[in-house]
Amino acid sequence: MATHNPKEARSSAEKTLHYIYRGDGHEHSVQPGDVVHIGGNLFTPSPFQGDDVNLDQMVAEFNAQAALHKGKGSKLFKHYVLSLAPGEILNESQWIEFATNYMKNLGFNNTTKWTAAIHRDTMRNWQHVGHVHYDEELGKYFGHDPDGNIVEVTGSEHLHIMACLVKNEFGGPLVSTSNDYAKGWDTMRHFEHKFGLRQLENPDENFGFNYTKAQLKAYGSREKAARNDEAAIIRARFKNLYEQDGKPRTITDLVVGLAKRDVHISVSVDKDNKPIGIAYKVGESGTYISGCRVKSTRFTWGKLISKEKIDYNPARDNPILGLSNGPASFTMSVKITKTQFKRLKTKHAPYRVRSIDNEAWVDFTFCRSRQERDLLKLMMNILAILKALFGVDETSLELKRLHDEALMRNYMERLDADQEAQQCYYEPTHLVDYDTFETSQAMIKIERDTATWRDPKGGGDFGDLIMTPIF
């Protein structure tokens, strides 16, 4: 595993160099041998002189480089940290290759100055532990101590890099630090493969988050942050949605999928009522958190569309986003048996039956009677009751895309050429819609209206359930 953490730019190099090489201000003690200087592209030799650490020459070289800048910038230094997983180590030549490649990919070259040092101060708690392995379910590392006991392994070998952003060119231009975090991903994945480290996904492919030092200090630990940070809770529920139901195909899929996990959304719009931003909250009493804070590489409005490839159709999705000004209706379809289909036709029941994969599906259409009615809650209530009525479990629920008139015309044309499909198709002389002002009353009416063909005994397997919003 290889991760990197670009720190905030700073106006002085001295304090950070003391932190790196002497351990000043460290969270834990730094003992002789914990820090190994591996160099960079400075003229200054190793600052270690016996048991002493003399950083005067290194600080002077960094300050001289910074003085070349003729612009208005004041924060001319940058601190980077590269970390391995507990139990993983690299030798000095491997670290030099890793760091040199990393800095090159960030835009540093032979006109810039940087230095690097290995830190092994957090490795002491596992140096005498046997083979270390990663537990995917717990998200932790474990090994065996000398007595054979299983122990959690924390702390890792890591590399600190101190760099001056000024280039030794005319005017002293600066290395751009824009998007440093994303720039380093490919380097991490490359050296994981080359050095046989545990393979990770890029942050834009997973559900993790890179907490700052200040955030970790505020929460107390990464584990406490994951438990108490609402953004972390939302990311965990996104992960559950993707793993349990698959990646949502439409914005409506996403909103309903998150609602089932008690995560609610709110969108901001431009002057033309087009969505430009999205925020999430946990529970009705939660506080909305911007998509950028939840995960800027995946869950902003723009990234949901461009990166996650979740389809947005205003006609289909705006009502569930609360952007529709008019009344709405939606259709829920339930797969029925051949016996039920025959009884339905015999009774001339007022329901359209469509063929899907040569099986009969009966449509139930619902209309809102109050414009301000919360459509998402309405759908969830009806889904719950229909699932109970028709014996449908959670895994058989699927949202389908908008069925407009053109799609229906195409469907009718296919029916003309498909005699087998016609056997599962029924168009009644009139249709019935159910008012959803009182959801329970609508369900009572459905139970009553379908009793004669659904199942005289009131039970049985009624297959899958599909919800098809039609706005």
N, C-alpha and C positions, 0 to 999 in steps of 0.2 A: 504494500500500500504506500502510495506517495501522495502527500497533500502539500499545498502551499498556501501561505497566508501573507499577502502584501499588507504591510502596516501603513498608517497614515504618514504622509510626507512631513518632514520636520525641518526646523531652521538651523539646527546644530547637529554635528556628528559626535561630539565629545561624549555626551551622556550615554548615547546608545552604544558607542564603542566600549565604554566602561562596563555597561551591562553585559555586553557580549563576552569580553575578554577577562573581566575581573569578577563578574557576578554581582556588581553593585545594583541594589534594588531588586534582586531576584526573589522569587517567591519561596525558594528553598536554598540551602547552602550549596555553594559551588566549591568543590575540593580540588586540590592539585591533580591533574590528569583528567578532570572532567571536560576540559576545554582543549581542543586540538586545532591549532591554526593551520589552515590549508592554503592560504593565500588568495590571490585573485589576479588583479593586474596593477598592483601598486609597486612602487620602487622600494617602499619601506619593508624591511625584513620582519620576521616574527617578533612580536612585542615581548615574548617570554625570554627573560634573562635570568636563568637559574630559577629561584623561587619568586622572583619579582616580575611584575608586569609593567612595562614602560610604554605608554601609548603616545608620548609627546610627538614623536616623529610622524606617526600615522595620522594624528589629529592635524598636524601642520600640513601634511600632503593633501588631506581632504579639504582643508580651508583654502589652500592655494588653488585647488581646482575650482572651488565654488566662486572664488574671486574673479574667474574668467567670465562670469555671467554679467552681461551689460543690460539685462532687462530689469523689470520691476519685481520679479519673483523673489520671495524670501525663504520659502520652504524648499530647499535645494537638495535635501538628503532623504533617502528612503531605506526602510528596513524590511527585509523579507525573511520568512522562516519556511524551510522545507522540512517536512516530518515524515518518518517511516512509522509503520505499525509496531506495537510492542513485540519484541522477539526478532525483529528484522534489523540487520546492520549492513553497512557498506564500508569498504576500506577507503583510505584517503584518496587514492587515484580515481575510484569510482565517484566519490563525492565531487572531486574537481571536475570530472567530465560532466556530471549532472548539473552542477552549478553554472559552469561555463555555457552549456547549451541553454539552460533556463534563462540566463541573463541576455544571451543573444536573442532569444525569442521575444524578450520584453523590449528589445530595442537598444540595449547597451552594446557598445563596440569598443575598439581599441583607443578611442578618443575619450573614453569615460574612465572612472575610477570606482573600483569596488573591492571588498575583501570579504573573506568567509571563514567561519570557524565551526567545527563540529562540537555539539554539546552532548555529553553522555551523563549528565548529572541526574537525569530522571530514570536511568537504566538500572540503578543499584538494586531496586526491589525485584528484578527478575534475572540478574546475572547468574544466579545459582539455581534457576528453575529449568526443568527439562523442556522438551519440545513445546513450543507455544502454539496454540490453535485458536481460531476465531469461531465463536458461537454465533451463527447467523440469527437465531431466534432472540437471544439475549442482547446481541450487539456488543459483546465483551470478549476479552481475550483470557484464556486460561492455560495453566501449565501445571506441572507436578514439582513440588518442592523436594529437597533431598530425602525427606521421610516418606515420600510417595503420596502426600496429600494434594488434592486439587486446590489450586489457589488462583485468584484473579490476578492478572498481570496488567499493570498500568505503567505509564511512562514510556518514552520512546527516544531513540536516537534521532537527533534533528540538527539542522544546519541553520546558522544565522548568517545573513548576508547584509553588509552595510554598503550602500552605494551613494555616490554623488550623481545627481541628475544632469550636471553641466557637462557639455561636450567641449573638448578642446578644439573648437572651430571658431571662425570669425563671429564675434558677438557673443560667444558662449551660449548657444541655444540649449534647450533642455530636452531630455528624453521624455516623450509623452508617457504619462502613467495612466492614461485613459484605458479603462477596461483591462487593467493588469490581471485581474482575477481570471477572466476568461482566456486571456492570452496564454496562461501557464498550464491549462488543462492538458493540451496535447503533449507537452513535455512530461507531465506526470505519468500519463498512460504509456508513453514511449519507454521510459526508464523502468516502470513496473515490469513491462514485458522483457526488456533487455536484461535486467538484474534478477529476474525471477521473484519479484515481490507480489504480494496479494493484489489482484486486479480489482480496481474500482470502476464505477461508472462516472462519467463526467457529471458535474453538478446540474447541468441542464437536462440530465437523463434520470436523476434520482429525486428523492424527496427530502434530502438533507438541507442543512443550513450552516453557513460559516459564521459563528458568533464572534463578535469582537471581544477583545480582552476586557473592555469595560462592561459589556453585557454579561460575560461569564462571572466577573467579579460581583455584579449586581445580583445575579441569581445564586451564586455560591458554587456552582459546578455545572458542567454540561448536562448531567442527568437532571438536575433540578430545573434547568432552563427548559428542557424538553417536557417536563411535567407541568410547569407553570406558565410558560409562554403560550399565549393563545394562538399565536402564529404557528408554533410547533404542533399544537393540537389540531389545527386546521390542516397542516401538511400531512399529519398522520391519517386524517380522515380522507384526504385526497388519495393517499396511498392505498387505504382500505378499499375505496371505491374502484380504483384501477385494478387491484388484485382480485376483488370479489366479482365485480360486474364488467370488467374490461374498460378500456378507455372510452369515455363518452363520445358519441359520434356527432351529437348536436348540442347546442347550448341548452335546449330543453332537457336533454338527457342529463347534462351536467347539473342543472339546477335541482331537478328531482332527485338525482343520485346523492347530491350533497344534503338535501333536505331530509332524506331517509337517515342520514348520519348527524342530524341536528346542526347542520351548518347552513346558514342563510346568506344570501347574496344581495347586494345593492349595486346598481350601475349608475354612473354619471354620464350625462349626454351633452352633446354640443348644441348649438342654436337650432340645428335641423333635427333634433331629437335622435341623433345617432349615438350609440354607445361609444364612449372614449375611455372609460375607466371602470374598474370593478373593485368591490370591497367585500369582505367576508366577516361573519361573526358566528360564534358558537352559542347556540341557544337563543331564546327570545330576549333575554336580558343582557346578552353579551354586547361588546363594543365592536363596531365595524373596524376592520383592519384592511389597509390597502393591499391589493394584489402584489404590489412591489415589495411590501414588507413580508408577505407570506412567502413568496419566492419569485423574485424579479425575472428569473430566466425562464419561468414556465407559466405562472398563474396571474400575470397582468392580463388585461383585456386583449391587448395586442398579441401577446405570446400565446394565449389560448387559441387564437385564430391562426397565427402564422407558424408557431412552433408545435403546438399540440394538434393542429389541424382539426379543431373542433368546428363544425359547420354552423355558421350563423345565418339564419333566414329570418328577416324582420317579420314577415307575415306569420311565420310559425312561432318564433321565439319571443317576440315583443310582449305578448300578453303575460307570459310567465315571468318576464322581467319587470312587469309593472309599467310597461311603456305603451300599452294599448288604451286608446280612449273609448273604444266601442265595446259592445257586448261580445262575448266569446262563447264558443261551443266546442266540444271535443267528443270524440267517439272512442269507446272502449270495446274491443272485440274479444270474444271468448270462443275457443274451439269447441265444437259440439260433435257428438257422435252421429253416425248415420241414422240411428233410430230417432234421436232427438230431431234431426233435420226433417225426417219424414213426418213426424208428429207436428212440427212447426208449420210445414206446408199444408198439411191436412186441416189444421186449425186456422189457416190464413192469418197467421200471427203478423203483426205490423212491424216486422224487423227485416232489414236487408241482410242476406246471407251471402258472403263472398267466398271465393275459392282461393286458398293459399296452399300451394304444394298439394293440390288435389284433395284438400281437406276443407270441411265447411267451418266457417267462422261467422258468428252472428254479431251484428253491430248494435251497440247501445249508445244513443246520442244524448248528451246532456247540455243544457243551456244555463248560463248564469242569468239570474233574474235581477241581480243588483250589480251595477257596474263596478262598485268599489269592493266587491267581494274579492278576497284574496284567492287567486286562482290556484296557487300551489297547494294551499291547505285543502282547498276543495278537491283537487285531484287526489291528494293523499288519502282523504277520508273515503272517497268513492272507491279507490283502489282497495283499501283495507276491507271494506264491506263486500265488494264484489269477489275478492279472493276468498273470503269466508263463505259466501253464498255458493260459489262454484267449485270450492275445494282446491283452489290454486295456491301453490306455495310461492315463497319469495323468489326462488330461482327461475320461475317460469314467466316473470314479468319482463316485458321488453317494450321500449318506446319506439314507435315507427314514425317515419317522416310524413310530412303533409301530403294528403291525398286531395289534389285539386281536380277541377272538372276535366282538364286535359288528361290527367292520369286515368280518370274513370272512363273517358272515351277510349283510350288505348286498351283499357282492360276489357271493355265491351267488344272491341274488335278482336281481341284474342279469344274471347269466349265463342265468337262465331266460328272460329276454326278449331276449337277444342271441345269436342263433344263430351269428353270425360269431365272437363271442368264444369260444363253446363249442368251436369248432374248434381253439383254441389253449389249451384247458384240459385238464389231466389230473390225476386224483386216484388215486394208487397204492393197492393193497390194504394196503400197509404202508410206513412211512417209515424211513429210516436216518438216524441222527445220528452225528456224528463227534466223538470225544473229542479235546480240544485239549491234553491234558497234554503230548503230544509233537506239536507242530505239523507237523513234517516227516513223521511217520508218517501223520497225517490226510491230508496232501496226496498221499502215495503211494497211499493207499487210494482217494482220489477219482480219481486218474489211472487206477488199475486198474479201478474200478467203472464209470467213464464211457467207457472206451475203445471199447466196442462200439457206442455210439451217438454219441459226441462227434465222432470223426473217425477212420476207420480208418487214415489216413495220419499222424495226429498233428499236424495243422496246420489252418490255415484261419482265417477271420474269424468271431469269435464275439460281436461286438457289444459292448454296454455291460455294466458291472457295477454292481449296486446292493447296498449293505449295509443290511440291515434289522434293527437290534437288537430282540430280543424278550425282555424280562426278566420 
